[in-house]
Amino acid sequence: MDSYPQYLTWKCPCCGEYLYTDSKVYKDQMGDVIGCEFCISQTVAEDYFKEESA
């Protein structure tokens, strides 16, 4: 068993970061966890499409 403190009990399935119990996690439409606040970045659609066309 890992020797991490009790408040670091959950591990992100995407990046492997150990998370606090109050950390933000993100789910897809099916309810599966796809990442945490450390491995998912937020952007606006306009910026995303500018990068794709460049």
C-alpha positions as CSV (number, residue, x, y, z in Angstrom):
1,M,0.0,0.0,0.0
2,D,1.2,3.5,-0.8
3,S,2.5,5.6,2.0
4,Y,0.7,8.8,0.9
5,P,-1.4,10.9,3.4
6,Q,-5.1,10.0,3.6
7,Y,-6.1,13.2,1.9
8,L,-4.2,12.1,-1.2
9,T,-6.3,9.0,-1.9
10,W,-7.4,9.3,-5.5
11,K,-5.1,9.0,-8.5
12,C,-6.0,10.6,-11.9
13,P,-6.4,8.0,-14.6
14,C,-4.9,10.3,-17.2
15,C,-1.8,11.8,-15.7
16,G,-1.3,9.7,-12.5
17,E,-1.3,12.7,-10.2
18,Y,-2.4,12.0,-6.6
19,L,-5.3,14.2,-5.8
20,Y,-6.9,15.8,-2.8
21,T,-10.4,14.7,-2.0
22,D,-11.7,18.2,-3.0
23,S,-9.7,18.4,-6.3
24,K,-11.7,19.0,-9.5
25,V,-12.0,16.1,-11.9
26,Y,-13.6,16.1,-15.3
27,K,-16.0,13.5,-16.8
28,D,-17.2,12.8,-20.3
29,Q,-20.8,12.5,-21.3
30,M,-20.8,8.8,-20.3
31,G,-19.7,9.7,-16.8
32,D,-16.2,8.3,-17.1
33,V,-13.4,10.4,-15.5
34,I,-11.1,11.8,-18.3
35,G,-8.7,13.9,-16.3
36,C,-8.1,16.3,-13.4
37,E,-7.5,20.0,-13.0
38,F,-3.7,19.4,-13.5
39,C,-3.8,17.7,-16.8
40,I,-6.8,19.3,-18.6
41,S,-6.5,22.9,-19.8
42,Q,-9.3,25.2,-20.8
43,T,-9.4,27.2,-24.0
44,V,-12.1,29.0,-26.0
45,A,-13.2,27.5,-29.3
46,E,-11.9,30.5,-31.3
47,D,-8.4,29.9,-30.1
48,Y,-8.6,26.2,-30.8
49,F,-9.7,26.7,-34.5
50,K,-7.0,29.3,-35.0
51,E,-4.4,26.7,-34.1
52,E,-5.9,24.1,-36.3
53,S,-5.9,26.3,-39.4
54,A,-2.3,27.6,-38.9
